Amino acid sequence: MRRDGPGRSLSQLARDHYRLRADSTNQSFRVAEAAGDVATRLELAPGSALLLVKRRVHFAGARDAVFAELHCRTDRLVFSQTLEAPAP
């Protein structure tokens, strides 16, 4: 399933569409250069800096079941997290 733009999290989409609950998620963050379609869609000049986030979501018996690549404008970036304790 391909989703563009803002909306629900990947975990919410998997739960709502496939009745799956994520076990864990890995993310990596790095600075990258906007190029081609990404630069156009984000209304950035080619070569502009952006934040590239690569996210992998894992489920019981299905490691790396969901992969997402997010391109974020650094001038509009808001970073927030919700951290929860593991279930007992």
N, CA, C and O atoms as a CHARMM CRD file, in Angstrom:
* protein
*
  352
    1    1 MET  N      0.84800  -1.16400   0.00000 PROA 1      0.00000
    2    1 MET  CA     0.00000   0.00000   0.00000 PROA 1      0.00000
    3    1 MET  C      0.90000   1.23500   0.00000 PROA 1      0.00000
    4    1 MET  O      1.83300   1.30700   0.79900 PROA 1      0.00000
    5    2 ARG  N      0.64700   2.18500  -0.85700 PROA 2      0.00000
    6    2 ARG  CA     1.42300   3.41800  -0.91300 PROA 2      0.00000
    7    2 ARG  C      0.56500   4.55300  -0.39600 PROA 2      0.00000
    8    2 ARG  O     -0.59300   4.70200  -0.78500 PROA 2      0.00000
    9    3 ARG  N      1.15000   5.35800   0.49300 PROA 3      0.00000
   10    3 ARG  CA     0.46100   6.51300   1.04900 PROA 3      0.00000
   11    3 ARG  C      1.37400   7.71900   0.93300 PROA 3      0.00000
   12    3 ARG  O      2.52500   7.65700   1.36400 PROA 3      0.00000
   13    4 ASP  N      0.90200   8.79300   0.37500 PROA 4      0.00000
   14    4 ASP  CA     1.65200  10.03800   0.29400 PROA 4      0.00000
   15    4 ASP  C      0.99100  11.06700   1.18700 PROA 4      0.00000
   16    4 ASP  O     -0.23000  11.08800   1.34400 PROA 4      0.00000
   17    5 GLY  N      1.82300  11.92200   1.77000 PROA 5      0.00000
   18    5 GLY  CA     1.28700  13.04000   2.52800 PROA 5      0.00000
   19    5 GLY  C      1.00500  12.70400   3.97500 PROA 5      0.00000
   20    5 GLY  O      1.20400  11.57500   4.42200 PROA 5      0.00000
   21    6 PRO  N      0.53100  13.72000   4.70600 PROA 6      0.00000
   22    6 PRO  CA     0.27200  13.54100   6.13200 PROA 6      0.00000
   23    6 PRO  C     -0.93500  12.64900   6.37200 PROA 6      0.00000
   24    6 PRO  O     -1.74500  12.42400   5.47300 PROA 6      0.00000
   25    7 GLY  N     -1.04300  12.15600   7.57100 PROA 7      0.00000
   26    7 GLY  CA    -2.17300  11.30900   7.92000 PROA 7      0.00000
   27    7 GLY  C     -1.83800  10.44900   9.10500 PROA 7      0.00000
   28    7 GLY  O     -1.08000  10.85000   9.98800 PROA 7      0.00000
   29    8 ARG  N     -2.40700   9.26600   9.12000 PROA 8      0.00000
   30    8 ARG  CA    -2.17900   8.34900  10.23000 PROA 8      0.00000
   31    8 ARG  C     -0.79200   7.72700  10.17100 PROA 8      0.00000
   32    8 ARG  O     -0.15600   7.70100   9.11800 PROA 8      0.00000
   33    9 SER  N     -0.33300   7.22900  11.30700 PROA 9      0.00000
   34    9 SER  CA     0.97200   6.57100  11.35000 PROA 9      0.00000
   35    9 SER  C      0.90800   5.23200  10.63000 PROA 9      0.00000
   36    9 SER  O     -0.17300   4.70200  10.37200 PROA 9      0.00000
   37   10 LEU  N      2.08800   4.68900  10.30600 PROA 10     0.00000
   38   10 LEU  CA     2.15000   3.37800   9.66600 PROA 10     0.00000
   39   10 LEU  C      1.54600   2.30600  10.56800 PROA 10     0.00000
   40   10 LEU  O      0.85300   1.40700  10.09100 PROA 10     0.00000
   41   11 SER  N      1.80700   2.40100  11.86200 PROA 11     0.00000
   42   11 SER  CA     1.24600   1.42600  12.79800 PROA 11     0.00000
   43   11 SER  C     -0.27600   1.49100  12.81600 PROA 11     0.00000
   44   11 SER  O     -0.94200   0.45700  12.88200 PROA 11     0.00000
   45   12 GLN  N     -0.82600   2.69400  12.75800 PROA 12     0.00000
   46   12 GLN  CA    -2.28800   2.84700  12.71200 PROA 12     0.00000
   47   12 GLN  C     -2.85800   2.26300  11.42600 PROA 12     0.00000
   48   12 GLN  O     -3.89600   1.60200  11.45100 PROA 12     0.00000
   49   13 LEU  N     -2.19200   2.50200  10.30700 PROA 13     0.00000
   50   13 LEU  CA    -2.66400   1.95500   9.03100 PROA 13     0.00000
   51   13 LEU  C     -2.64000   0.43200   9.04800 PROA 13     0.00000
   52   13 LEU  O     -3.59400  -0.20600   8.60200 PROA 13     0.00000
   53   14 ALA  N     -1.55700  -0.16000   9.55900 PROA 14     0.00000
   54   14 ALA  CA    -1.47400  -1.62700   9.62800 PROA 14     0.00000
   55   14 ALA  C     -2.55300  -2.18600  10.54000 PROA 14     0.00000
   56   14 ALA  O     -3.15700  -3.21600  10.24000 PROA 14     0.00000
   57   15 ARG  N     -2.79300  -1.50400  11.65500 PROA 15     0.00000
   58   15 ARG  CA    -3.81800  -1.96500  12.59200 PROA 15     0.00000
   59   15 ARG  C     -5.21100  -1.85700  11.97700 PROA 15     0.00000
   60   15 ARG  O     -6.02100  -2.77700  12.09900 PROA 15     0.00000
   61   16 ASP  N     -5.48800  -0.73300  11.31800 PROA 16     0.00000
   62   16 ASP  CA    -6.82100  -0.49500  10.75300 PROA 16     0.00000
   63   16 ASP  C     -7.10400  -1.35300   9.51800 PROA 16     0.00000
   64   16 ASP  O     -8.21200  -1.86600   9.36500 PROA 16     0.00000
   65   17 HSD  N     -6.11800  -1.51200   8.64000 PROA 17     0.00000
   66   17 HSD  CA    -6.33400  -2.22000   7.37100 PROA 17     0.00000
   67   17 HSD  C     -6.08100  -3.72600   7.45700 PROA 17     0.00000
   68   17 HSD  O     -6.73500  -4.51200   6.77200 PROA 17     0.00000
   69   18 TYR  N     -5.11500  -4.12600   8.31300 PROA 18     0.00000
   70   18 TYR  CA    -4.71200  -5.53200   8.33200 PROA 18     0.00000
   71   18 TYR  C     -4.89600  -6.20200   9.69400 PROA 18     0.00000
   72   18 TYR  O     -4.60300  -7.38800   9.84600 PROA 18     0.00000
   73   19 ARG  N     -5.37800  -5.45000  10.67800 PROA 19     0.00000
   74   19 ARG  CA    -5.58100  -5.97400  12.03300 PROA 19     0.00000
   75   19 ARG  C     -4.27400  -6.50200  12.63800 PROA 19     0.00000
   76   19 ARG  O     -4.27600  -7.50900  13.34700 PROA 19     0.00000
   77   20 LEU  N     -3.16400  -5.81900  12.35300 PROA 20     0.00000
   78   20 LEU  CA    -1.85600  -6.18700  12.87500 PROA 20     0.00000
   79   20 LEU  C     -1.37500  -5.13300  13.86500 PROA 20     0.00000
   80   20 LEU  O     -1.59000  -3.93700  13.66600 PROA 20     0.00000
   81   21 ARG  N     -0.72900  -5.58100  14.92300 PROA 21     0.00000
   82   21 ARG  CA    -0.16800  -4.66200  15.90800 PROA 21     0.00000
   83   21 ARG  C      1.35600  -4.74300  15.83100 PROA 21     0.00000
   84   21 ARG  O      1.93700  -5.82400  15.93400 PROA 21     0.00000
   85   22 ALA  N      1.98600  -3.60100  15.65000 PROA 22     0.00000
   86   22 ALA  CA     3.44200  -3.55400  15.51200 PROA 22     0.00000
   87   22 ALA  C      4.12900  -3.94900  16.81200 PROA 22     0.00000
   88   22 ALA  O      3.70300  -3.56100  17.90000 PROA 22     0.00000
   89   23 ASP  N      5.21100  -4.73600  16.67900 PROA 23     0.00000
   90   23 ASP  CA     6.04500  -5.10300  17.83000 PROA 23     0.00000
   91   23 ASP  C      7.08900  -4.03200  18.10900 PROA 23     0.00000
   92   23 ASP  O      7.32700  -3.66700  19.26000 PROA 23     0.00000
   93   24 SER  N      7.71000  -3.53300  17.04200 PROA 24     0.00000
   94   24 SER  CA     8.76600  -2.53400  17.18900 PROA 24     0.00000
   95   24 SER  C      8.96800  -1.81000  15.86600 PROA 24     0.00000
   96   24 SER  O      8.46000  -2.21900  14.82200 PROA 24     0.00000
   97   25 THR  N      9.72500  -0.72300  15.94200 PROA 25     0.00000
   98   25 THR  CA    10.02400   0.09000  14.76600 PROA 25     0.00000
   99   25 THR  C     11.47400   0.55000  14.85100 PROA 25     0.00000
  100   25 THR  O     11.94800   0.90600  15.92900 PROA 25     0.00000
  101   26 ASN  N     12.18000   0.54600  13.72300 PROA 26     0.00000
  102   26 ASN  CA    13.51800   1.12200  13.62400 PROA 26     0.00000
  103   26 ASN  C     13.43800   2.33100  12.71700 PROA 26     0.00000
  104   26 ASN  O     12.75300   2.31400  11.69500 PROA 26     0.00000
  105   27 GLN  N     14.15100   3.38800  13.10500 PROA 27     0.00000
  106   27 GLN  CA    14.19400   4.59000  12.27800 PROA 27     0.00000
  107   27 GLN  C     15.63300   5.05900  12.15500 PROA 27     0.00000
  108   27 GLN  O     16.42700   4.93200  13.08700 PROA 27     0.00000
  109   28 SER  N     15.95400   5.60200  10.99200 PROA 28     0.00000
  110   28 SER  CA    17.23400   6.28600  10.82400 PROA 28     0.00000
  111   28 SER  C     16.94600   7.67100  10.26400 PROA 28     0.00000
  112   28 SER  O     16.01200   7.85800   9.48400 PROA 28     0.00000
  113   29 PHE  N     17.75500   8.63100  10.67000 PROA 29     0.00000
  114   29 PHE  CA    17.59300  10.02600  10.26800 PROA 29     0.00000
  115   29 PHE  C     18.91300  10.49900   9.68400 PROA 29     0.00000
  116   29 PHE  O     19.97400  10.25800  10.25800 PROA 29     0.00000
  117   30 ARG  N     18.84700  11.17500   8.53600 PROA 30     0.00000
  118   30 ARG  CA    20.05800  11.76800   7.97100 PROA 30     0.00000
  119   30 ARG  C     19.69300  12.94500   7.09300 PROA 30     0.00000
  120   30 ARG  O     18.56600  13.06100   6.61100 PROA 30     0.00000
  121   31 VAL  N     20.66000  13.80600   6.89800 PROA 31     0.00000
  122   31 VAL  CA    20.49200  14.92900   5.99000 PROA 31     0.00000
  123   31 VAL  C     20.76900  14.42800   4.58300 PROA 31     0.00000
  124   31 VAL  O     21.73400  13.69800   4.35800 PROA 31     0.00000
  125   32 ALA  N     19.92400  14.82000   3.63600 PROA 32     0.00000
  126   32 ALA  CA    20.08100  14.42700   2.23200 PROA 32     0.00000
  127   32 ALA  C     19.80300  15.64900   1.36700 PROA 32     0.00000
  128   32 ALA  O     19.36800  16.69000   1.85900 PROA 32     0.00000
  129   33 GLU  N     20.05900  15.50600   0.08400 PROA 33     0.00000
  130   33 GLU  CA    19.78400  16.58100  -0.87500 PROA 33     0.00000
  131   33 GLU  C     18.49800  16.28700  -1.62900 PROA 33     0.00000
  132   33 GLU  O     18.26900  15.16000  -2.06600 PROA 33     0.00000
  133   34 ALA  N     17.66300  17.29900  -1.77900 PROA 34     0.00000
  134   34 ALA  CA    16.43700  17.17100  -2.56100 PROA 34     0.00000
  135   34 ALA  C     16.80400  17.07600  -4.03700 PROA 34     0.00000
  136   34 ALA  O     17.62400  17.84300  -4.54100 PROA 34     0.00000
  137   35 ALA  N     16.18400  16.12700  -4.71000 PROA 35     0.00000
  138   35 ALA  CA    16.44400  15.95600  -6.14400 PROA 35     0.00000
  139   35 ALA  C     15.16600  15.52800  -6.84000 PROA 35     0.00000
  140   35 ALA  O     14.26700  14.96200  -6.21800 PROA 35     0.00000
  141   36 GLY  N     15.09000  15.79900  -8.12800 PROA 36     0.00000
  142   36 GLY  CA    13.99800  15.31900  -8.97400 PROA 36     0.00000
  143   36 GLY  C     12.61100  15.59600  -8.43300 PROA 36     0.00000
  144   36 GLY  O     12.29100  16.71300  -8.02700 PROA 36     0.00000
  145   37 ASP  N     11.78100  14.53600  -8.43400 PROA 37     0.00000
  146   37 ASP  CA    10.38000  14.64400  -8.03100 PROA 37     0.00000
  147   37 ASP  C     10.23300  15.06600  -6.57300 PROA 37     0.00000
  148   37 ASP  O      9.29200  15.77900  -6.22500 PROA 37     0.00000
  149   38 VAL  N     11.16000  14.62900  -5.71500 PROA 38     0.00000
  150   38 VAL  CA    11.08600  15.00400  -4.29900 PROA 38     0.00000
  151   38 VAL  C     11.23700  16.51000  -4.16200 PROA 38     0.00000
  152   38 VAL  O     10.46200  17.14700  -3.44700 PROA 38     0.00000
  153   39 ALA  N     12.22200  17.08500  -4.83500 PROA 39     0.00000
  154   39 ALA  CA    12.42100  18.54000  -4.78300 PROA 39     0.00000
  155   39 ALA  C     11.18200  19.27600  -5.29900 PROA 39     0.00000
  156   39 ALA  O     10.74800  20.26000  -4.70100 PROA 39     0.00000
  157   40 THR  N     10.62500  18.80600  -6.39200 PROA 40     0.00000
  158   40 THR  CA     9.43500  19.43600  -6.97000 PROA 40     0.00000
  159   40 THR  C      8.25400  19.36700  -6.01700 PROA 40     0.00000
  160   40 THR  O      7.59200  20.37700  -5.77700 PROA 40     0.00000
  161   41 ARG  N      7.98300  18.18400  -5.47000 PROA 41     0.00000
  162   41 ARG  CA     6.81700  18.00700  -4.58900 PROA 41     0.00000
  163   41 ARG  C      6.94200  18.79800  -3.29400 PROA 41     0.00000
  164   41 ARG  O      5.94300  19.25400  -2.73900 PROA 41     0.00000
  165   42 LEU  N      8.18600  18.95900  -2.81100 PROA 42     0.00000
  166   42 LEU  CA     8.39300  19.71700  -1.57500 PROA 42     0.00000
  167   42 LEU  C      8.63000  21.20400  -1.83600 PROA 42     0.00000
  168   42 LEU  O      8.84500  21.98500  -0.90800 PROA 42     0.00000
  169   43 GLU  N      8.58600  21.58000  -3.11500 PROA 43     0.00000
  170   43 GLU  CA     8.81100  22.97400  -3.52400 PROA 43     0.00000
  171   43 GLU  C     10.16100  23.48700  -3.03100 PROA 43     0.00000
  172   43 GLU  O     10.26800  24.57300  -2.46100 PROA 43     0.00000
  173   44 LEU  N     11.19500  22.66400  -3.26900 PROA 44     0.00000
  174   44 LEU  CA    12.56700  23.00300  -2.90800 PROA 44     0.00000
  175   44 LEU  C     13.42400  23.07600  -4.15100 PROA 44     0.00000
  176   44 LEU  O     13.16300  22.38800  -5.13700 PROA 44     0.00000
  177   45 ALA  N     14.43400  23.90200  -4.10400 PROA 45     0.00000
  178   45 ALA  CA    15.40300  23.94000  -5.20300 PROA 45     0.00000
  179   45 ALA  C     16.21000  22.64200  -5.17300 PROA 45     0.00000
  180   45 ALA  O     16.56500  22.16300  -4.09600 PROA 45     0.00000
  181   46 PRO  N     16.50300  22.07200  -6.33800 PROA 46     0.00000
  182   46 PRO  CA    17.34700  20.87600  -6.36100 PROA 46     0.00000
  183   46 PRO  C     18.64600  21.12900  -5.59600 PROA 46     0.00000
  184   46 PRO  O     19.27200  22.17900  -5.73900 PROA 46     0.00000
  185   47 GLY  N     19.03700  20.15100  -4.78700 PROA 47     0.00000
  186   47 GLY  CA    20.24800  20.27500  -3.98300 PROA 47     0.00000
  187   47 GLY  C     20.01700  20.83700  -2.59800 PROA 47     0.00000
  188   47 GLY  O     20.93400  20.84300  -1.77700 PROA 47     0.00000
  189   48 SER  N     18.79700  21.31400  -2.31600 PROA 48     0.00000
  190   48 SER  CA    18.48600  21.83400  -0.98200 PROA 48     0.00000
  191   48 SER  C     18.55500  20.70200   0.03800 PROA 48     0.00000
  192   48 SER  O     18.28400  19.54500  -0.28100 PROA 48     0.00000
  193   49 ALA  N     18.91600  21.05100   1.25700 PROA 49     0.00000
  194   49 ALA  CA    18.98100  20.06200   2.33100 PROA 49     0.00000
  195   49 ALA  C     17.57500  19.68800   2.78700 PROA 49     0.00000
  196   49 ALA  O     16.68000  20.52900   2.87100 PROA 49     0.00000
  197   50 LEU  N     17.41000  18.40800   3.07600 PROA 50     0.00000
  198   50 LEU  CA    16.16900  17.92300   3.67500 PROA 50     0.00000
  199   50 LEU  C     16.52900  16.82600   4.65600 PROA 50     0.00000
  200   50 LEU  O     17.64800  16.31400   4.64500 PROA 50     0.00000
  201   51 LEU  N     15.58200  16.46700   5.50100 PROA 51     0.00000
  202   51 LEU  CA    15.77400  15.36800   6.43600 PROA 51     0.00000
  203   51 LEU  C     15.16400  14.12100   5.81100 PROA 51     0.00000
  204   51 LEU  O     13.99100  14.11600   5.43900 PROA 51     0.00000
  205   52 LEU  N     15.96200  13.06400   5.69600 PROA 52     0.00000
  206   52 LEU  CA    15.49100  11.79100   5.16600 PROA 52     0.00000
  207   52 LEU  C     15.32200  10.83400   6.34300 PROA 52     0.00000
  208   52 LEU  O     16.27100  10.56300   7.07900 PROA 52     0.00000
  209   53 VAL  N     14.10400  10.32800   6.50900 PROA 53     0.00000
  210   53 VAL  CA    13.79600   9.37100   7.56800 PROA 53     0.00000
  211   53 VAL  C     13.43700   8.05200   6.90700 PROA 53     0.00000
  212   53 VAL  O     12.55800   7.99600   6.04700 PROA 53     0.00000
  213   54 LYS  N     14.12600   6.98700   7.31400 PROA 54     0.00000
  214   54 LYS  CA    13.79900   5.64400   6.83700 PROA 54     0.00000
  215   54 LYS  C     13.26400   4.87000   8.02800 PROA 54     0.00000
  216   54 LYS  O     13.91100   4.78600   9.07100 PROA 54     0.00000
  217   55 ARG  N     12.08400   4.31000   7.86200 PROA 55     0.00000
  218   55 ARG  CA    11.39500   3.64300   8.96300 PROA 55     0.00000
  219   55 ARG  C     11.00400   2.23200   8.55800 PROA 55     0.00000
  220   55 ARG  O     10.46600   2.01000   7.47300 PROA 55     0.00000
  221   56 ARG  N     11.28100   1.27800   9.44600 PROA 56     0.00000
  222   56 ARG  CA    10.89900  -0.12200   9.25600 PROA 56     0.00000
  223   56 ARG  C     10.04200  -0.53800  10.44600 PROA 56     0.00000
  224   56 ARG  O     10.41400  -0.32500  11.60000 PROA 56     0.00000
  225   57 VAL  N      8.89400  -1.13100  10.15100 PROA 57     0.00000
  226   57 VAL  CA     7.97000  -1.56500  11.18600 PROA 57     0.00000
  227   57 VAL  C      7.95100  -3.09200  11.20900 PROA 57     0.00000
  228   57 VAL  O      7.85300  -3.74100  10.16700 PROA 57     0.00000
  229   58 HSD  N      8.04600  -3.65600  12.42000 PROA 58     0.00000
  230   58 HSD  CA     8.12800  -5.10000  12.60100 PROA 58     0.00000
  231   58 HSD  C      6.87600  -5.62200  13.31100 PROA 58     0.00000
  232   58 HSD  O      6.33700  -4.97900  14.21100 PROA 58     0.00000
  233   59 PHE  N      6.43400  -6.79800  12.88100 PROA 59     0.00000
  234   59 PHE  CA     5.29000  -7.47700  13.47400 PROA 59     0.00000
  235   59 PHE  C      5.72300  -8.88400  13.86300 PROA 59     0.00000
  236   59 PHE  O      6.73800  -9.37700  13.37100 PROA 59     0.00000
  237   60 ALA  N      4.96700  -9.53100  14.73700 PROA 60     0.00000
  238   60 ALA  CA     5.27100 -10.91000  15.12200 PROA 60     0.00000
  239   60 ALA  C      5.32800 -11.76400  13.85700 PROA 60     0.00000
  240   60 ALA  O      4.35800 -11.82900  13.10200 PROA 60     0.00000
  241   61 GLY  N      6.45900 -12.41400  13.63100 PROA 61     0.00000
  242   61 GLY  CA     6.61600 -13.27500  12.46200 PROA 61     0.00000
  243   61 GLY  C      6.81900 -12.54000  11.14900 PROA 61     0.00000
  244   61 GLY  O      6.87600 -13.17500  10.09600 PROA 61     0.00000
  245   62 ALA  N      6.92800 -11.24000  11.18200 PROA 62     0.00000
  246   62 ALA  CA     7.08600 -10.47000   9.93600 PROA 62     0.00000
  247   62 ALA  C      7.98100  -9.25500  10.18900 PROA 62     0.00000
  248   62 ALA  O      7.50500  -8.12300  10.27200 PROA 62     0.00000
  249   63 ARG  N      9.28100  -9.51300  10.30800 PROA 63     0.00000
  250   63 ARG  CA    10.23900  -8.42700  10.49800 PROA 63     0.00000
  251   63 ARG  C     10.34500  -7.62100   9.20200 PROA 63     0.00000
  252   63 ARG  O     10.29500  -8.18800   8.11100 PROA 63     0.00000
  253   64 ASP  N     10.49000  -6.31000   9.32300 PROA 64     0.00000
  254   64 ASP  CA    10.60000  -5.41000   8.16100 PROA 64     0.00000
  255   64 ASP  C      9.38000  -5.50700   7.24700 PROA 64     0.00000
  256   64 ASP  O      9.50600  -5.37800   6.02900 PROA 64     0.00000
  257   65 ALA  N      8.21000  -5.73300   7.82400 PROA 65     0.00000
  258   65 ALA  CA     6.99400  -5.90200   7.01900 PROA 65     0.00000
  259   65 ALA  C      6.56900  -4.59900   6.34500 PROA 65     0.00000
  260   65 ALA  O      5.97700  -4.62100   5.26500 PROA 65     0.00000
  261   66 VAL  N      6.86900  -3.46700   6.97800 PROA 66     0.00000
  262   66 VAL  CA     6.49000  -2.17300   6.41600 PROA 66     0.00000
  263   66 VAL  C      7.73700  -1.30000   6.37200 PROA 66     0.00000
  264   66 VAL  O      8.48500  -1.21100   7.34600 PROA 66     0.00000
  265   67 PHE  N      7.94700  -0.66000   5.23000 PROA 67     0.00000
  266   67 PHE  CA     9.06800   0.26000   5.06500 PROA 67     0.00000
  267   67 PHE  C      8.52800   1.58800   4.57200 PROA 67     0.00000
  268   67 PHE  O      7.68200   1.63600   3.68000 PROA 67     0.00000
  269   68 ALA  N      9.02500   2.66400   5.16100 PROA 68     0.00000
  270   68 ALA  CA     8.62800   4.00500   4.71000 PROA 68     0.00000
  271   68 ALA  C      9.86500   4.87400   4.59600 PROA 68     0.00000
  272   68 ALA  O     10.80300   4.76100   5.38500 PROA 68     0.00000
  273   69 GLU  N      9.84700   5.74200   3.60100 PROA 69     0.00000
  274   69 GLU  CA    10.89000   6.73100   3.42100 PROA 69     0.00000
  275   69 GLU  C     10.21100   8.08600   3.42300 PROA 69     0.00000
  276   69 GLU  O      9.36600   8.37100   2.57500 PROA 69     0.00000
  277   70 LEU  N     10.58600   8.92000   4.38700 PROA 70     0.00000
  278   70 LEU  CA     9.96500  10.23500   4.53100 PROA 70     0.00000
  279   70 LEU  C     10.98700  11.31300   4.19600 PROA 70     0.00000
  280   70 LEU  O     12.13100  11.26200   4.64700 PROA 70     0.00000
  281   71 HSD  N     10.56300  12.28300   3.40300 PROA 71     0.00000
  282   71 HSD  CA    11.40500  13.41900   3.04600 PROA 71     0.00000
  283   71 HSD  C     10.78300  14.64600   3.69800 PROA 71     0.00000
  284   71 HSD  O      9.63000  14.98100   3.42800 PROA 71     0.00000
  285   72 CYS  N     11.55100  15.31800   4.56200 PROA 72     0.00000
  286   72 CYS  CA    11.01100  16.41800   5.36200 PROA 72     0.00000
  287   72 CYS  C     11.76500  17.70900   5.08700 PROA 72     0.00000
  288   72 CYS  O     12.99500  17.75000   5.12100 PROA 72     0.00000
  289   73 ARG  N     11.01100  18.74900   4.81600 PROA 73     0.00000
  290   73 ARG  CA    11.62100  20.07600   4.68400 PROA 73     0.00000
  291   73 ARG  C     12.15600  20.49200   6.04500 PROA 73     0.00000
  292   73 ARG  O     11.44800  20.38600   7.04600 PROA 73     0.00000
  293   74 THR  N     13.38100  20.95900   6.09200 PROA 74     0.00000
  294   74 THR  CA    13.96400  21.32900   7.38200 PROA 74     0.00000
  295   74 THR  C     13.41500  22.65400   7.90300 PROA 74     0.00000
  296   74 THR  O     13.47700  22.90800   9.10600 PROA 74     0.00000
  297   75 ASP  N     12.88200  23.50100   7.02900 PROA 75     0.00000
  298   75 ASP  CA    12.34600  24.78300   7.48600 PROA 75     0.00000
  299   75 ASP  C     10.93400  24.65600   8.05800 PROA 75     0.00000
  300   75 ASP  O     10.40700  25.62000   8.61300 PROA 75     0.00000
  301   76 ARG  N     10.31800  23.48500   7.93100 PROA 76     0.00000
  302   76 ARG  CA     8.96400  23.26200   8.45500 PROA 76     0.00000
  303   76 ARG  C      8.90500  22.06600   9.40000 PROA 76     0.00000
  304   76 ARG  O      7.82000  21.62700   9.78300 PROA 76     0.00000
  305   77 LEU  N     10.04800  21.54900   9.76800 PROA 77     0.00000
  306   77 LEU  CA    10.11700  20.32600  10.55000 PROA 77     0.00000
  307   77 LEU  C      9.73400  20.55600  12.00900 PROA 77     0.00000
  308   77 LEU  O     10.22900  21.47800  12.65600 PROA 77     0.00000
  309   78 VAL  N      8.85900  19.71800  12.50700 PROA 78     0.00000
  310   78 VAL  CA     8.54700  19.64800  13.92600 PROA 78     0.00000
  311   78 VAL  C      8.75700  18.19700  14.32100 PROA 78     0.00000
  312   78 VAL  O      8.12500  17.30400  13.75800 PROA 78     0.00000
  313   79 PHE  N      9.62500  17.95500  15.26900 PROA 79     0.00000
  314   79 PHE  CA     9.93000  16.59600  15.70800 PROA 79     0.00000
  315   79 PHE  C      9.26500  16.35600  17.05100 PROA 79     0.00000
  316   79 PHE  O      9.47500  17.11900  17.99300 PROA 79     0.00000
  317   80 SER  N      8.46800  15.31000  17.14700 PROA 80     0.00000
  318   80 SER  CA     7.85200  14.94800  18.43100 PROA 80     0.00000
  319   80 SER  C      7.77800  13.43700  18.51900 PROA 80     0.00000
  320   80 SER  O      7.72400  12.74900  17.49900 PROA 80     0.00000
  321   81 GLN  N      7.77600  12.92100  19.73800 PROA 81     0.00000
  322   81 GLN  CA     7.70600  11.48100  19.95000 PROA 81     0.00000
  323   81 GLN  C      6.78600  11.20300  21.12600 PROA 81     0.00000
  324   81 GLN  O      6.64300  12.01900  22.03600 PROA 81     0.00000
  325   82 THR  N      6.17000  10.03800  21.08600 PROA 82     0.00000
  326   82 THR  CA     5.46700   9.50700  22.23400 PROA 82     0.00000
  327   82 THR  C      6.16300   8.20300  22.59400 PROA 82     0.00000
  328   82 THR  O      6.19500   7.26900  21.79300 PROA 82     0.00000
  329   83 LEU  N      6.71200   8.14000  23.78000 PROA 83     0.00000
  330   83 LEU  CA     7.41900   6.95900  24.22400 PROA 83     0.00000
  331   83 LEU  C      6.58900   6.28200  25.30900 PROA 83     0.00000
  332   83 LEU  O      6.14800   6.92200  26.26300 PROA 83     0.00000
  333   84 GLU  N      6.38800   4.99100  25.14700 PROA 84     0.00000
  334   84 GLU  CA     5.59000   4.24700  26.10200 PROA 84     0.00000
  335   84 GLU  C      6.39600   3.08500  26.66100 PROA 84     0.00000
  336   84 GLU  O      7.26000   2.52700  25.98600 PROA 84     0.00000
  337   85 ALA  N      6.10100   2.73200  27.90200 PROA 85     0.00000
  338   85 ALA  CA     6.72900   1.57100  28.50700 PROA 85     0.00000
  339   85 ALA  C      6.17900   0.30700  27.83800 PROA 85     0.00000
  340   85 ALA  O      5.01600   0.27300  27.43800 PROA 85     0.00000
  341   86 PRO  N      7.00700  -0.72000  27.71800 PROA 86     0.00000
  342   86 PRO  CA     6.50400  -1.97200  27.12800 PROA 86     0.00000
  343   86 PRO  C      5.38900  -2.55900  27.98800 PROA 86     0.00000
  344   86 PRO  O      5.35500  -2.36000  29.20300 PROA 86     0.00000
  345   87 ALA  N      4.50600  -3.26500  27.35800 PROA 87     0.00000
  346   87 ALA  CA     3.41800  -3.92000  28.07600 PROA 87     0.00000
  347   87 ALA  C      3.99600  -4.99300  28.99900 PROA 87     0.00000
  348   87 ALA  O      4.95400  -5.67200  28.62800 PROA 87     0.00000
  349   88 PRO  N      3.43000  -5.15500  30.18800 PROA 88     0.00000
  350   88 PRO  CA     3.95900  -6.15100  31.14500 PROA 88     0.00000
  351   88 PRO  C      3.77900  -7.56800  30.64700 PROA 88     0.00000
  352   88 PRO  O      4.16800  -8.51600  31.33000 PROA 88     0.00000
